[in-house]
Amino acid sequence: MGVRQQAAAERRYKHSAGLLLYRGAGAAREVLLGHMGGPLWSRREAGAWTVPKGEYPPDEPAWEAARREFREELGLAPPDGEAVALGEVRQRGGKIVTVWAVEGDLDPAAVVPGTFTMEWPPRSGRVQEFPELDRVAWLGLEQARTVIVAAQAAFLDRLAEHSL
């Protein structure tokens, strides 16, 4: 694929940015993930957990979007610690996700998730509101690998490679 073709392909896909909070070190390291809200994910565990993240427009810097989305998704200020760039991945649907790891600690019970609306049940004409994330939890890296969106597992691997 040529440079122009690749640039055009990148513009077609949506971009998301997020912060992967972590605490502890080595085998005791944990990450903060959120279970996707809404009726489509309510009965799923594997592949239904995600880094708190969200879409951003082309004119917004990814780092600023990651911090904004953390606040919108969790209802809490993002931590101010040193950020470690974990790069990007392309999810199965084509979305490109960019993530930074930041050391921090927060109580999942303090989370006040943002919400979204959708027609539910389908073709019912009823629009309902659902939380963006219906659960937030600290998970060890091995447990997190079993439940996170498949492409985002690369962020866990990259975090484990850093000696933070």
Steps between C-alpha positions, in 0.01 A plus 500: 500500500640840405535792738195679356287188515603435858422861599156474336433172681596656834250785448219249435533335839387647828762576760473455876742591777515386859692464824586163649541552874729256674617438853753264653793333328603165359258215567298726732433761228133580442324707236172687512254382235135573436225260393317647201150611587174446320292199414735362234772431760297426813544121489856491365830499683766389251565783255264736684757687713691800371749772579299816586516678166296682241493643152648834411498729195805535272580849633528391867835366621470135607655566844244772576220272378624218724484724807160644402356156433627369835301773672192441282507120534572485874380835633837550671804713426780314321816449707793732444774236513759432234341364183653208313396479136374149423445578132196410298306198382237450236192324633305247295248762383783723378506753785852615586557525875792690657576446869732631769570324829492716812566385854215582732248367742131565526203339666273340238204583726574871442447469123200687356489376140393705204192382310385445143159454341387241251179352368425193708357251432593528131230645275282574806514877466599520869819689574668406827802628688781266608833548681809504278662264751274303732784366719856607568753276670867448575617180333832319503667484159419132445134542589481819291629308194204261527234773487642800310405579138734275299705770326547692826688205655804643321490793744526258792801332338667835436437610859652175630813564289566835671688495827281757671 
